[in-house]
Amino acid sequence: LHNENPINLGARGLRRLRALVVLPGRDLAKQVYDVFVRYSRGSNIKIGLAIGGGKKRADLMNERRSLVVETYHEAFTEVRDDDGSFIRRKKGGMVESAAARCRHSFDPTSINAALEAFDGTLRKENGLQIVPKLGGSSAIDVLVATPGRLIDHLDSTPGFTLQHLRFLVIDEADRLVNQPYQNWVGRVLEASNSANHCNTSEYAKSPLQFAPDGATFVIDPITHRSAGTILSKPVSSEIDISNSEAGLVSGMLGRPVPLRKMLFSATLTQDPQKLARLGLGNPKHYDANYLKRSAHLEDGQNEPYVKAGRYFVPDGLSERMVECTAEQKPLVLLALLLDEEKSHIHSEPEKGDKNSVNLSIVFTSSVDSTHRLARLIQLLWESGGYGHASAIAEYSSSISAKQRAAILRRCRSSDANEKVSVLVCSDGMSRGMDLPTVSTVINYDVPAFAKTYVHRCGRTARAGRDGTAISVLKGGQVSKFRKMRSLIDGGSVKETGVKKDLIKGVLPTYQACVKALKQVIEAEDNDEMLPSDPLNTTLWVAKRSK
């Protein structure tokens, strides 16, 4: 661990970015970051987050300050007039300005060094571009990031480097590997091997320089991978590297540092062509479901034969399917939600947790369908007297990251006044998000692919808990659904019906809500209200009844 105790300078280590965790979305990355921070408390490990989401320039600058160390701990500021025009740069700056001032302190008679130090620009000297320290200047040990934001920092953040990485973790790997994201995989592998392409002979010959305090040296360590490698390709044993530049530095500084790559997913691809771009060397594949069932077989338990690499659903998952017509789907969904709400009310006294939250997640096929269905259920929920419209929430890319974070907090809350009973969402919610209160997943629109079904069902029955997955099917979808489900091991799907008495007499209210929904969507299209605005259900339904 990094020792930050100023008294024990002899044991003080250099903070370097050693682990990079890449995730496909901001919400999932924020969730992982919160978990890492919780587990790193009490240690000297620093966790960083790079996901963007705010005002692009201001947000990027704030992230830069959290990721890299500024020399002399001075902040970069500019003095501007009231009209925004530049007046002057105040003393201090980001890494590029601070590094220029450091060079000027060692060569105070150089006009070029003085200009670089105080006018905020970088100039060329002897045809070479002056750049920040080769070894980087990280303020963190672990970085959690999305691919796009990671590329932004590689392109524009001075002092940010991946050359010291020891661990590259890719979550939801099947999705990230299949989507280019500005060729982020190649960029990360290239950046992690950047020290192998530097002029190592010049580095080895460069003299030590005194730090501004006059008592210590400025050390700029670099990390080398296997000497002579490009990206992660193995080195031929026939190549003699004893006299090479990479061999010189690796021999001087120690053994080359390997980059360990770890890929995680509930539906991880084993396609060699897709995995080739990661440059894996002697990869090992671990299937948790296969290993668990194999262990049970060794213990003499009666487990069905399983094949490694197959898709699985959780052991505690109960799967059901309901067949209906397209016109009946909204009312069938309402009956299923009311049945789950009723079951939860009856189970509360047994568990002794009156404030527990019973959350049902409803998956649709698109962002537009998510919004329309969420609005309809909000109208129905309050008009039918089942609860307040705010108990129904929408979660999709159509709402801001800040609003999505607020919804997730409400989902985890035990406060009855702000709890969410039903979360209507698109497939952006199906990967990785952990809400321990989810008891039921309803596939309002049935997925076409087995891996999508597995990820959706994975929102419930997590960590050994029980859960239910219900698929609402139209007549022509049953055979396709069964064919898709046959590609998944574990569990079985039972046909079931709905309790019609729960929605008895609700048809007139439903018809009024459908008409009100059309008016609500028109008001949103005309900018009379925002898609995220709360609904005054009584007002909208009353308008349609007149």
C-alpha positions in Angstrom: 0.0 0.0 0.0 1.0 3.6 -0.6 2.6 5.0 2.6 1.6 8.7 3.0 3.1 9.1 6.4 5.5 12.1 5.9 7.5 11.1 9.0 8.5 7.8 7.4 9.9 9.1 4.1 12.2 6.2 3.7 9.3 3.8 3.3 7.2 6.2 1.2 6.1 4.7 -2.1 5.2 6.3 -5.4 1.5 6.4 -6.1 0.9 4.9 -9.6 -2.3 3.9 -11.4 -2.0 0.1 -10.9 -5.6 -1.1 -11.7 -8.1 0.0 -14.4 -11.7 -1.1 -14.3 -13.7 -0.4 -17.4 -17.5 -0.6 -17.5 -20.0 0.2 -20.3 -22.2 2.8 -18.5 -22.0 5.7 -16.0 -24.5 4.2 -13.6 -22.8 0.9 -13.4 -19.4 2.5 -13.1 -20.6 4.7 -10.2 -22.0 1.7 -8.4 -18.7 -0.2 -8.7 -16.8 3.0 -7.6 -19.0 3.2 -4.5 -18.3 -0.4 -3.6 -14.5 0.1 -4.1 -14.5 3.1 -1.9 -16.3 1.3 0.8 -13.9 -1.6 0.8 -10.8 0.6 0.6 -11.6 2.6 3.8 -8.9 2.3 6.4 -6.2 1.8 3.7 -4.1 4.2 1.7 -5.5 3.0 -1.6 -7.1 5.9 -3.6 -9.9 5.2 -6.0 -10.7 7.4 -8.9 -13.8 7.8 -11.1 -13.9 9.0 -14.7 -17.4 8.9 -16.3 -18.3 12.4 -17.3 -21.9 13.3 -17.4 -21.8 16.9 -16.4 -20.8 20.0 -18.3 -18.1 18.5 -20.5 -15.2 21.0 -20.0 -15.8 21.8 -16.3 -16.4 18.1 -15.6 -13.2 17.1 -17.4 -11.1 19.6 -15.6 -12.4 18.4 -12.2 -11.6 14.8 -13.1 -8.1 15.8 -14.2 -7.4 17.3 -10.8 -8.6 14.1 -9.1 -6.5 11.8 -11.3 -3.1 13.5 -11.6 -0.9 15.3 -9.1 -0.2 19.0 -9.7 3.3 20.1 -8.9 3.6 22.3 -5.8 -0.1 21.5 -5.2 -1.1 24.7 -7.0 -4.4 25.1 -8.8 -4.8 26.4 -12.3 -6.8 29.6 -12.7 -7.2 32.2 -15.3 -8.1 35.9 -14.8 -10.8 37.0 -17.2 -12.7 40.2 -17.8 -16.4 40.6 -17.4 -17.0 39.8 -21.0 -14.9 36.6 -20.7 -11.8 37.8 -22.5 -8.5 36.5 -21.2 -6.4 38.9 -19.1 -3.6 36.8 -17.5 -2.8 33.4 -16.0 -2.4 33.4 -12.2 0.5 31.7 -10.7 0.2 27.9 -10.6 -1.4 25.5 -13.1 -2.0 21.9 -14.2 0.8 19.5 -14.7 2.0 21.0 -18.0 2.5 24.5 -16.5 4.0 23.2 -13.3 6.4 21.0 -15.2 7.5 24.0 -17.2 8.2 26.0 -14.0 10.2 23.1 -12.7 12.4 23.1 -15.8 12.8 26.8 -15.5 14.1 26.5 -11.9 16.9 24.2 -13.2 17.8 26.5 -16.1 16.9 30.0 -15.0 19.0 31.7 -17.8 17.0 30.0 -20.6 14.5 32.4 -22.2 12.5 29.5 -23.7 12.1 27.8 -20.3 11.0 31.1 -18.8 8.4 31.6 -21.6 7.1 28.1 -21.1 6.9 28.5 -17.4 5.0 31.8 -17.3 2.9 32.3 -20.5 1.1 29.0 -20.3 2.3 27.6 -23.6 4.5 24.7 -24.6 7.2 25.5 -27.2 9.5 23.2 -29.2 13.2 23.1 -28.3 15.7 21.5 -30.8 12.7 20.2 -32.8 11.4 18.1 -29.9 8.0 18.8 -28.2 8.5 19.3 -24.5 6.1 17.0 -22.6 5.3 16.2 -18.9 7.1 13.6 -17.0 7.5 10.3 -18.7 6.4 8.2 -15.7 3.2 10.2 -15.2 2.0 11.7 -11.9 -1.0 9.7 -10.7 -3.0 10.8 -7.7 -4.9 7.4 -7.6 -4.1 3.7 -7.4 -7.3 2.4 -9.0 -9.5 4.0 -11.7 -13.1 3.1 -12.5 -14.0 4.5 -15.9 -16.2 4.3 -19.0 -14.4 3.8 -22.4 -15.2 7.1 -23.9 -14.1 9.1 -20.8 -11.0 7.0 -20.5 -10.0 8.0 -24.1 -10.7 11.7 -23.3 -8.1 11.5 -20.5 -5.6 9.6 -22.6 -5.9 12.3 -25.3 -6.0 15.5 -23.2 -4.9 15.0 -19.6 -1.1 15.7 -19.0 0.5 13.3 -16.6 -2.2 10.7 -17.0 -0.6 7.4 -18.0 -1.5 3.7 -18.1 2.1 2.4 -18.4 2.2 1.3 -14.7 -1.0 -0.8 -14.9 -0.8 -4.2 -13.4 -4.5 -5.1 -13.6 -7.0 -4.4 -16.4 -10.6 -5.4 -15.4 -13.3 -5.4 -18.0 -16.9 -5.8 -16.7 -19.7 -6.8 -19.1 -16.8 -7.9 -21.3 -19.0 -9.3 -24.1 -20.6 -5.9 -24.6 -17.5 -3.9 -24.4 -15.4 -6.1 -26.7 -18.1 -6.1 -29.3 -18.5 -2.3 -29.4 -15.5 -0.2 -30.6 -15.8 2.9 -28.4 -13.1 4.8 -30.4 -11.0 1.6 -30.5 -10.6 1.9 -26.7 -9.1 -1.6 -26.3 -6.2 -1.0 -28.7 -5.6 2.5 -27.2 -5.5 1.1 -23.6 -3.1 -1.7 -24.6 -0.9 0.7 -26.5 -0.9 3.2 -23.6 0.0 0.5 -21.1 3.0 -0.4 -23.2 4.1 3.2 -23.9 7.3 2.9 -21.9 8.5 0.2 -24.3 8.5 2.6 -27.1 10.5 5.4 -25.4 14.1 6.3 -25.9 15.3 4.2 -23.0 19.0 4.7 -23.6 18.5 8.5 -23.1 16.4 7.8 -20.1 19.1 5.5 -18.6 21.8 8.1 -19.2 19.8 11.1 -17.9 21.3 12.5 -14.6 19.3 12.8 -11.4 17.9 16.2 -10.7 17.3 17.9 -7.4 13.7 18.7 -6.4 12.8 22.3 -5.5 13.3 21.6 -1.8 17.0 21.0 -2.6 17.2 17.9 -0.4 15.6 15.2 -2.5 15.8 14.1 -6.1 13.2 14.2 -8.8 12.6 10.6 -9.8 10.6 9.7 -12.9 10.3 5.9 -12.8 8.8 4.1 -15.8 7.3 0.6 -16.0 8.3 -1.9 -18.7 6.4 -4.9 -19.9 8.1 -7.9 -21.4 11.2 -6.4 -23.1 10.7 -6.0 -26.8 6.9 -6.6 -26.8 4.3 -4.8 -28.8 1.0 -4.6 -27.0 0.6 -8.0 -25.4 2.2 -10.2 -28.0 4.6 -12.8 -26.6 8.4 -12.4 -27.1 10.2 -15.1 -29.0 12.7 -16.9 -26.8 15.2 -16.7 -29.7 15.6 -12.9 -29.5 18.6 -11.7 -27.6 17.5 -8.7 -25.5 20.6 -8.4 -23.4 21.9 -5.5 -25.4 18.6 -3.9 -26.3 17.4 -0.6 -24.9 14.4 -2.3 -23.3 16.7 -5.0 -21.9 19.0 -2.3 -20.5 16.3 -0.5 -18.5 14.5 -3.6 -17.4 17.7 -5.1 -16.2 18.5 -1.9 -14.4 15.1 -1.3 -12.8 14.1 -5.0 -12.2 12.0 -7.6 -14.0 9.3 -6.5 -16.5 5.8 -6.1 -15.0 3.1 -8.2 -16.6 -0.4 -6.8 -17.3 -3.1 -9.1 -15.9 -6.4 -8.9 -17.8 -9.6 -10.0 -16.2 -12.9 -10.2 -18.0 -16.3 -10.6 -16.3 -19.8 -11.3 -17.7 -22.8 -13.5 -17.1 -22.7 -14.2 -20.9 -19.0 -14.0 -21.7 -18.1 -14.8 -25.3 -15.6 -17.6 -26.1 -15.2 -16.5 -29.8 -11.4 -16.4 -30.4 -11.8 -13.7 -33.1 -13.6 -11.3 -30.7 -11.1 -12.0 -27.8 -8.0 -11.7 -30.1 -8.0 -7.9 -29.9 -7.4 -8.1 -26.1 -4.1 -9.8 -26.7 -4.7 -12.5 -24.1 -1.7 -14.8 -23.3 -2.5 -18.3 -22.2 -6.1 -17.3 -21.0 -8.0 -19.3 -18.5 -11.8 -19.5 -18.5 -13.7 -19.9 -15.3 -17.5 -20.7 -15.3 -18.9 -20.2 -11.8 -22.1 -22.1 -12.6 -20.2 -25.0 -14.1 -17.7 -25.1 -11.2 -20.5 -25.0 -8.6 -22.5 -27.8 -10.2 -19.3 -29.9 -10.7 -18.5 -29.5 -7.0 -22.0 -30.7 -6.1 -21.5 -33.8 -8.3 -18.3 -34.6 -6.5 -20.2 -34.4 -3.2 -22.6 -37.0 -4.4 -25.5 -34.5 -4.9 -28.0 -35.2 -7.7 -27.2 -32.4 -10.3 -28.1 -32.5 -14.0 -25.2 -32.6 -16.5 -23.9 -29.2 -17.3 -21.6 -28.0 -20.1 -19.1 -25.2 -19.5 -19.8 -22.0 -21.4 -23.6 -22.4 -21.4 -25.9 -19.6 -20.1 -27.5 -20.1 -16.7 -30.2 -18.5 -14.6 -29.9 -18.2 -10.8 -30.8 -21.2 -8.7 -33.3 -19.2 -6.7 -35.2 -18.0 -9.7 -38.8 -19.0 -10.3 -39.8 -18.5 -14.0 -43.3 -18.1 -15.3 -45.0 -17.1 -18.5 -48.4 -15.6 -19.2 -50.0 -15.7 -22.6 -52.5 -13.0 -23.7 -53.4 -10.7 -26.6 -51.7 -7.4 -27.4 -54.8 -5.5 -26.2 -54.7 -7.3 -22.9 -51.0 -6.8 -22.1 -51.3 -3.5 -20.1 -54.1 -5.0 -17.9 -52.2 -8.3 -17.5 -49.2 -6.3 -16.3 -51.3 -4.3 -13.9 -52.7 -7.6 -12.4 -49.2 -9.1 -12.0 -48.0 -5.9 -10.3 -50.9 -5.8 -7.9 -50.4 -9.5 -7.1 -46.8 -8.9 -6.2 -47.8 -5.9 -4.1 -50.4 -8.0 -2.3 -47.9 -10.8 -1.7 -45.4 -8.4 -0.2 -48.0 -6.9 2.2 -48.9 -10.4 3.5 -45.3 -11.4 3.9 -44.2 -8.2 5.9 -45.4 -9.3 9.3 -43.5 -12.6 9.0 -40.2 -10.9 8.2 -40.8 -8.2 10.8 -39.6 -5.5 8.4 -42.4 -3.0 7.9 -40.1 -0.6 6.0 -38.7 -3.1 3.5 -39.1 -2.3 -0.1 -40.6 -4.7 -2.6 -39.5 -3.7 -6.1 -40.7 -5.0 -9.4 -38.7 -4.3 -12.6 -40.6 -4.2 -15.9 -38.4 -4.5 -19.0 -39.5 -3.1 -22.4 -37.9 -3.2 -25.8 -37.1 0.4 -26.4 -36.6 3.8 -24.6 -39.9 5.1 -26.2 -41.9 2.1 -25.0 -40.4 2.5 -21.5 -41.6 6.1 -21.3 -45.1 5.4 -22.6 -45.6 2.4 -20.4 -44.3 4.2 -17.3 -46.7 7.1 -17.9 -49.6 4.7 -18.4 -48.9 2.7 -15.3 -48.6 6.0 -13.3 -52.0 7.1 -14.5 -53.5 3.7 -13.8 -51.9 3.3 -10.4 -53.3 6.5 -8.9 -56.6 6.6 -10.8 -57.4 3.0 -9.7 -56.6 3.8 -6.1 -53.6 1.5 -5.8 -51.1 4.1 -4.6 -49.4 7.4 -5.6 -48.1 7.9 -9.1 -44.6 8.6 -7.8 -44.3 4.9 -6.8 -43.9 4.2 -10.5 -40.6 5.3 -11.9 -38.9 5.3 -15.3 -35.3 4.4 -15.8 -33.8 4.9 -19.3 -31.3 6.9 -21.2 -34.0 9.6 -21.9 -33.5 11.0 -18.4 -30.4 12.6 -17.1 -27.7 10.8 -15.1 -28.5 12.8 -12.0 -32.2 11.8 -12.3 -31.2 8.1 -12.7 -29.0 8.3 -9.6 -31.9 9.8 -7.6 -34.2 7.0 -8.8 -31.7 4.3 -7.7 -31.4 6.0 -4.3 -35.2 5.8 -4.0 -35.2 2.2 -5.0 -32.7 1.4 -2.2 -34.5 3.5 0.4 -36.7 2.0 3.1 -38.7 5.3 3.5 -42.3 4.6 2.6 -42.8 8.2 1.5 -40.3 8.0 -1.3 -40.1 4.3 -2.1 -40.4 3.0 -5.7 -42.7 0.0 -6.1 -42.4 -0.4 -9.9 -39.4 0.5 -12.1 -40.1 0.5 -15.8 -36.8 0.4 -17.7 -35.1 -0.4 -21.0 -32.2 -2.9 -21.3 -29.7 -0.4 -20.0 -30.7 -1.5 -16.6 -30.3 -5.2 -17.4 -26.5 -5.3 -17.0 -24.7 -5.3 -13.7 -27.0 -3.0 -11.6 -27.5 -4.3 -8.1 -30.7 -3.5 -6.3 -31.1 -6.0 -3.4 -34.8 -5.2 -3.0 -35.9 -6.6 -6.5 -38.3 -9.5 -6.0 -39.8 -9.7 -9.5 -38.6 -9.1 -13.0 -41.4 -8.8 -15.7 -40.5 -9.1 -19.4 -43.3 -6.9 -20.8 -41.5 -7.1 -24.2 -39.8 -10.5 -24.5 -36.2 -10.3 -25.5 -35.1 -11.9 -28.8 -31.7 -13.2 -27.5 -30.9 -15.6 -24.7 -28.1 -13.4 -23.3 -30.6 -10.5 -22.9 -33.0 -12.8 -21.0 -30.2 -14.0 -18.7 -29.1 -10.4 -17.9 -32.7 -9.3 -17.2 -33.4 -12.2 -14.9 -30.1 -11.5 -13.2 -31.6 -8.4 -11.6 -33.4 -10.6 -9.1 -32.5 -13.8 -7.2 -29.1 -12.4 -6.5 -26.5 -13.6 -4.0 -28.5 -16.7 -3.0 -31.9 -14.9 -2.6 -35.1 -16.0 -4.2 -36.8 -14.1 -7.1 -39.4 -14.4 -9.8 -39.2 -13.7 -13.6 -42.5 -13.4 -15.5 -42.7 -13.1 -19.3 -45.8 -11.7 -20.9 -46.3 -13.3 -24.3 -48.6 -12.7 -27.2 -49.9 -15.8 -28.9 -47.4 -15.9 -31.7 -44.4 -15.5 -29.4 -44.7 -18.6 -27.3 -42.8 -21.0 -29.7 -40.0 -18.4 -30.2 -39.7 -17.9 -26.5 -39.4 -21.6 -25.8 -36.8 -22.0 -28.5 -34.8 -19.1 -27.0 -35.2 -20.4 -23.4 -33.9 -23.9 -24.5 -30.5 -22.3 -25.0 -30.3 -21.6 -21.2 -29.5 -24.1 -18.5 -31.1 -24.2 -15.1 -34.7 -23.9 -14.0 -37.8 -24.2 -16.0 -40.7 -21.9 -17.2 -44.2 -22.7 -15.9 -47.4 -21.4 -17.6 -49.6 -19.4 -15.3 -52.5 -17.0 -15.4 -53.5 -13.8 -13.7 -55.9 -13.1 -10.8 -58.7 -11.4 -12.7 -60.4 -10.3 -9.5 -57.5 -7.9 -8.8 -58.5 -5.8 -11.9 -62.3 -6.4 -11.8 -64.1 -3.2 -12.9 -60.9 -1.4 -13.9 -61.7 -1.4 -17.6 -63.4 2.0 -17.7 -60.5 3.6 -15.7 -58.0 1.9 -18.1 -59.8 3.4 -21.1 -59.8 6.9 -19.6 -56.1 6.5 -18.8 -55.3 5.5 -22.3 -56.9 8.7 -23.6 -55.2 10.7 -20.9 -51.8 9.2 -21.9 -52.2 10.5 -25.5 -52.8 14.0 -24.1 -49.8 13.7 -21.8 -47.5 12.7 -24.7 -48.8 15.6 -26.8 -48.0 18.0 -23.9 -44.5 16.7 -23.7 -44.0 16.9 -27.4 -45.2 20.5 -27.3 -42.8 21.3 -24.4 -45.6 22.1 -22.1 -44.1 19.6 -19.6 -41.0 17.6 -19.3 -40.9 13.8 -19.7 -39.6 13.6 -16.1 -42.2 15.9 -14.6 -44.5 14.2 -12.0 -48.1 13.6 -13.1 -51.1 15.2 -11.6 -53.2 12.1 -12.5 -56.5 13.5 -11.2 -56.2 16.5 -13.5 -55.2 14.6 -16.6 -57.9 11.9 -16.3 -60.5 14.5 -15.4 -59.7 16.4 -18.6 -60.5 13.3 -20.7 -63.7 12.5 -18.9 -65.2 15.9 -19.8 
